[in-house]
Amino acid sequence: MSIYEYTPLLIYCTILAAALGASLGSFLNCAAWRIVHGESFLNGRSHCPTCGHALGAPDLIPVFSWLFLKGKCRYCGEKIPARYPLTELIFAAVSVACLLKFDLTVLCLRNYIFLCCLFLLTLTDLEDMVIPDGCHIISILAWLGTSFAVFDGFRDAVPCIIAAVVCGGGLLLVSLILDKMLGRESLGGGDIKLFFVIGLYLGPAGTLFTLILACAAGLLYAKLRSGNGGEGKAFPFGPWIAGAAALVLLFGDPLINWYMGLL
């Protein structure tokens, strides 16, 4: 069944995707904070990061709780960063875009799991320049577990496997050369592993375009940082890679066609 066959179904699924996305955005935000601070995100109730008070259901409604509480903790009055409702709204939009792009299919489920992992590693990398290996493992398992339904046969999956090996291996080689030349780490291991996973999901053309977008965005950000006293300081590259991959995954065809048109 396609959501486009029946307008009420399209509306219902879109609203459901937005609600699910906002809830997952809240969960992923919490998971990222706990990973960075050495806590398990699978056990224990949500709590205020300042006073540690356990949060109740009224405190955990995506976006609305933050608005109703005027951006402050109900128990200690500490200000809650706008990052919380912002991440919920962003992932709600990402969820709707994934549904509208891939419909009610196994491909949609696979790509949604990938987007969740991209979102989580973006948050952890921004917080503490950490990309959890678990994000890569879950993405690879999701790709393998759905391959039987996504691809017609092994031959169809070969270009994606080649893209993963070539991109991941090529960046590893470049990184080792640059590390030797610069005398410091040029590209984190998590970034290289991430490009391997992206190769599996986006194939040769999508992976190449992701690399171009991520490098362009990263260089622009580095240039802006240098003008604000941040020259020479390390910065997280994972969010730029993840953002570029999500753009290509959701809007890749028109983006690639536009880029090729420039050439």
C-alpha positions as CSV (number, residue, x, y, z in Angstrom):
1,M,0.0,0.0,0.0
2,S,1.2,3.5,-0.8
3,I,0.3,6.6,1.2
4,Y,-0.3,8.4,-2.0
5,E,-3.3,6.2,-2.9
6,Y,-5.6,7.7,-0.4
7,T,-5.3,11.4,0.8
8,P,-6.6,10.8,4.4
9,L,-4.0,8.1,4.7
10,L,-1.3,10.5,3.5
11,I,-2.3,13.1,6.0
12,Y,-2.6,10.6,8.9
13,C,0.8,9.0,8.1
14,T,2.5,12.5,7.8
15,I,1.1,13.6,11.2
16,L,2.2,10.3,12.7
17,A,5.7,10.6,11.2
18,A,6.0,14.1,12.6
19,A,5.0,13.0,16.1
20,L,7.3,9.9,16.0
21,G,10.1,12.1,14.7
22,A,9.7,14.6,17.5
23,S,9.7,11.9,20.1
24,L,12.7,10.1,18.6
25,G,14.5,13.5,18.3
26,S,14.0,13.9,22.1
27,F,15.2,10.3,22.7
28,L,18.3,10.7,20.5
29,N,19.1,14.0,22.2
30,C,18.9,12.3,25.6
31,A,20.9,9.3,24.3
32,A,23.7,11.6,22.9
33,W,24.0,13.5,26.2
34,R,24.2,10.2,28.2
35,I,26.8,8.7,25.8
36,V,29.0,11.8,26.1
37,H,28.6,11.8,29.9
38,G,29.2,8.0,30.3
39,E,25.7,7.1,31.2
40,S,23.5,4.3,29.8
41,F,20.7,5.6,27.7
42,L,18.9,2.2,27.9
43,N,18.3,2.3,31.7
44,G,17.0,4.8,34.1
45,R,14.4,7.6,33.8
46,S,15.1,10.9,32.1
47,H,16.3,13.5,34.5
48,C,17.3,17.1,34.6
49,P,21.0,17.4,33.8
50,T,21.4,20.2,36.4
51,C,19.5,19.0,39.5
52,G,19.2,15.3,38.6
53,H,15.5,15.3,39.4
54,A,13.6,12.6,37.5
55,L,11.3,14.0,34.9
56,G,7.6,13.1,34.7
57,A,5.4,12.7,31.6
58,P,4.3,16.4,31.5
59,D,8.0,17.3,31.3
60,L,8.7,15.1,28.3
61,I,6.2,16.1,25.7
62,P,8.3,17.1,22.7
63,V,8.5,20.9,22.0
64,F,5.3,21.6,24.0
65,S,6.9,20.9,27.4
66,W,9.7,23.3,26.7
67,L,7.2,26.0,25.6
68,F,4.8,25.5,28.6
69,L,7.7,25.5,31.1
70,K,9.1,28.6,29.4
71,G,12.4,26.9,28.8
72,K,13.1,26.2,32.4
73,C,13.3,23.1,34.6
74,R,10.1,22.6,36.6
75,Y,12.1,21.6,39.7
76,C,15.2,23.7,39.9
77,G,14.4,26.6,37.6
78,E,17.6,26.1,35.5
79,K,17.3,27.3,31.9
80,I,16.8,24.4,29.4
81,P,18.8,25.1,26.2
82,A,16.8,25.8,23.0
83,R,18.7,22.8,21.5
84,Y,16.1,20.5,23.0
85,P,13.0,21.7,21.1
86,L,15.1,22.5,18.1
87,T,16.4,18.9,17.7
88,E,12.9,17.6,18.1
89,L,11.5,19.9,15.4
90,I,14.4,19.1,13.1
91,F,14.0,15.3,13.4
92,A,10.3,15.6,13.0
93,A,10.9,17.3,9.6
94,V,13.5,14.7,8.7
95,S,11.0,11.9,9.6
96,V,8.3,13.4,7.4
97,A,10.7,13.9,4.5
98,C,11.8,10.2,4.8
99,L,8.2,9.0,4.7
100,L,7.3,11.2,1.7
101,K,10.4,10.2,-0.2
102,F,10.4,6.4,0.3
103,D,6.7,5.7,1.1
104,L,5.7,2.8,3.4
105,T,8.5,0.5,2.2
106,V,11.3,-1.6,3.7
107,L,13.7,1.0,2.0
108,C,12.0,3.7,4.1
109,L,12.6,1.7,7.3
110,R,16.2,1.1,6.4
111,N,16.9,4.7,5.6
112,Y,15.1,5.9,8.7
113,I,17.3,3.8,10.9
114,F,20.3,5.3,9.0
115,L,19.0,8.8,9.6
116,C,18.6,8.1,13.3
117,C,22.2,7.1,13.5
118,L,23.3,10.1,11.5
119,F,21.4,12.4,13.9
120,L,22.7,10.7,17.0
121,L,26.4,10.9,15.9
122,T,25.9,14.5,14.9
123,L,24.8,15.4,18.4
124,T,27.6,13.4,20.1
125,D,30.3,14.9,17.8
126,L,29.0,18.4,18.4
127,E,29.0,17.8,22.2
128,D,32.3,16.1,22.6
129,M,33.8,15.3,19.2
130,V,32.9,11.6,19.6
131,I,31.3,9.4,16.9
132,P,30.1,6.2,18.6
133,D,30.9,2.9,16.8
134,G,27.5,1.7,17.7
135,C,26.0,4.1,15.1
136,H,28.1,2.5,12.4
137,I,27.3,-1.0,13.6
138,I,23.5,-0.4,13.7
139,S,23.6,1.2,10.2
140,I,25.5,-1.7,8.7
141,L,23.2,-4.3,10.4
142,A,20.1,-2.4,9.0
143,W,21.7,-2.4,5.5
144,L,22.4,-6.1,5.7
145,G,19.1,-7.0,7.2
146,T,17.0,-5.3,4.6
147,S,19.2,-6.0,1.5
148,F,17.0,-9.0,0.5
149,A,14.1,-6.7,0.1
150,V,15.8,-3.6,-1.3
151,F,18.0,-5.2,-3.9
152,D,16.9,-7.7,-6.6
153,G,20.1,-9.7,-6.1
154,F,23.7,-9.5,-4.9
155,R,24.8,-7.9,-8.2
156,D,22.7,-4.8,-7.5
157,A,24.4,-4.4,-4.1
158,V,27.9,-4.6,-5.6
159,P,28.2,-0.9,-6.6
160,C,27.3,0.1,-3.0
161,I,29.9,-2.3,-1.5
162,I,32.6,-1.0,-3.9
163,A,31.7,2.6,-3.0
164,A,32.0,1.8,0.7
165,V,35.4,0.1,0.3
166,V,36.9,2.6,-2.1
167,C,35.7,5.7,-0.2
168,G,36.5,4.3,3.3
169,G,39.8,2.8,2.2
170,G,40.8,5.9,0.1
171,L,40.1,8.3,2.9
172,L,42.0,6.1,5.3
173,L,45.0,6.2,2.9
174,V,44.8,10.0,2.5
175,S,44.4,10.4,6.2
176,L,47.5,8.4,6.9
177,I,49.5,10.4,4.4
178,L,48.3,13.8,5.8
179,D,48.9,12.6,9.4
180,K,52.5,11.9,8.4
181,M,52.9,15.2,6.6
182,L,51.2,17.4,9.3
183,G,52.5,15.5,12.3
184,R,48.9,15.4,13.8
185,E,45.6,13.6,13.2
186,S,44.0,15.1,10.1
187,L,40.8,13.0,9.9
188,G,39.2,11.1,12.8
189,G,38.7,7.3,12.6
190,G,35.0,7.8,13.2
191,D,34.7,10.1,10.1
192,I,36.4,7.4,7.9
193,K,34.1,4.7,9.2
194,L,31.2,7.0,8.5
195,F,32.1,7.3,4.9
196,F,32.3,3.5,4.6
197,V,28.7,3.3,5.8
198,I,27.6,6.1,3.6
199,G,29.0,4.2,0.6
200,L,26.7,1.3,1.4
201,Y,23.6,3.5,1.5
202,L,24.3,6.0,-1.2
203,G,26.4,4.2,-3.8
204,P,29.2,5.7,-5.9
205,A,27.5,8.9,-7.2
206,G,25.8,9.7,-3.9
207,T,28.9,9.1,-1.8
208,L,31.0,11.3,-4.1
209,F,28.5,14.1,-3.9
210,T,28.3,13.7,-0.1
211,L,32.1,14.0,0.1
212,I,32.0,17.2,-2.1
213,L,29.2,18.8,0.0
214,A,30.8,17.8,3.3
215,C,34.2,19.2,2.4
216,A,32.8,22.4,1.0
217,A,30.7,23.0,4.2
218,G,33.6,22.0,6.5
219,L,36.1,24.3,4.7
220,L,33.6,27.2,4.8
221,Y,33.1,26.6,8.6
222,A,36.8,26.4,9.2
223,K,37.3,29.7,7.3
224,L,34.6,31.4,9.4
225,R,36.2,30.0,12.6
226,S,39.6,31.3,11.6
227,G,38.1,34.8,11.5
228,N,36.8,34.4,15.0
229,G,40.1,33.3,16.7
230,G,39.5,29.6,16.0
231,E,42.3,29.1,13.5
232,G,44.2,25.9,13.8
233,K,41.7,24.4,16.4
234,A,40.1,21.0,15.7
235,F,36.4,21.0,15.0
236,P,33.9,18.2,14.6
237,F,33.6,17.1,10.9
238,G,31.0,14.4,11.5
239,P,28.0,16.8,11.5
240,W,28.9,18.1,8.1
241,I,29.3,14.6,6.7
242,A,26.1,13.4,8.3
243,G,24.2,16.5,7.1
244,A,25.5,16.1,3.6
245,A,24.6,12.4,3.6
246,A,21.1,13.2,4.8
247,L,20.6,15.8,2.1
248,V,21.8,13.4,-0.6
249,L,19.6,10.6,0.8
250,L,16.5,12.6,0.9
251,F,17.0,15.1,-2.0
252,G,19.9,13.5,-3.9
253,D,18.5,13.2,-7.4
254,P,17.7,16.9,-8.0
255,L,20.9,17.9,-6.2
256,I,23.1,15.7,-8.3
257,N,21.3,16.7,-11.5
258,W,21.8,20.3,-10.6
259,Y,25.5,19.8,-9.9
260,M,26.1,17.8,-13.1
261,G,24.3,20.6,-15.0
262,L,26.9,23.0,-13.8
263,L,29.6,20.9,-15.4
